Amino acid sequence: MGRILLIIAAVVAAFLLLGPLVGFALTLLKWGLVIAAVAYGVMLVSKWAKRT
């Protein structure tokens, strides 16, 4: 019985720790995509400005 409770406690603790880590990773991914989109837009505008 004690081993089962220990396993359940470990799973709950892992989920409690995993939540913020996944949130942080997704936040980093979101900001990386935003920065990449802005850089791509600046590159397109600069190419278009050189051509005209």
Long-range contacts (C-beta under 8 A, 24 or more apart in sequence): none
